[in-house]
């Protein structure tokens, strides 16, 4: 590992969507919060607040606003 955003990182991305629980949901919440899109409580549960913040982020970035954190959204959050 070199700590850089590259092909292997992109290939390892999984889609995170509503009702997801655990570390990936928490990381998504934290990243949205740091980008200025408040998901509410950083509780590791992808609920209404996270979904709303994700939707606003996607619209702001002129992405497909599907309320799912897939490859394009994760890349925009972390590699930009």
N, C-alpha and C positions, 0 to 999 in steps of 0.2 A: 504494500500500500504506500502511496506517495502523498495522500491527503488532498489530492486534486480531483476536481469534478471531471470525470472522463467517461469513456465508453462503458467500462465495467460498472461504474456507479449508475449510469443511465439504465443499463440492462437489468440492474437489481431492483429498480423501482417497482413497487406494487401499488395498485390503486387503493386509496383509503376513502371510505365512504360512510354515510350516516350509519350509526349504531356500532361503528368500530370502537374498540376499547383497548387501552394499553399504551405502550410507548409510542407507536406511530401516531396515534391520535393526539397524544400530548405534544409530540414534536411538531405536528401540524398546527396545533393551537398556539404554541409558542412562536412559531415562525409567522403566523398570521398576525399575532399581537405585535411582534417586532416590526412588521411592515405597516402597522397602523390600522389593522382591521381586528377589532376586539371581538374575540370569540366568547367572551364571558369568562366563566371559571375555567382555569387550567386544570381540569379534573380527569383528563385522559379518556373522556367519553365524547365521541363525535355526535353531538346532539344538535338541537335547533340553533344555538348560538354559534357553534362552529360552522354549521351549514350556511348560516346567514353571512358570516364573515368571509367564508370561502367564496360564496356567490358574489359578494361585493368586490373581493379581490380579483376574481376572474373577469368581471365586467370592467373594472378599472383598467385591467391589463389588456382589454379587448380580446379576450380568449373566449372559447366556447364555455358558457356559464352553465355547466352541468351539475354543479355542486358535488363533484367528485374530485379528489386529488389524485390524478393520474400522472403520467410521465411529463406532459407539458406543464401542468400546474406545479408539480414538485420542482421541475427544472427552473421555472420562473421564480419560485420562492428561494431556492438555494444556490443556483448557479449564476443568477443575474447580479 
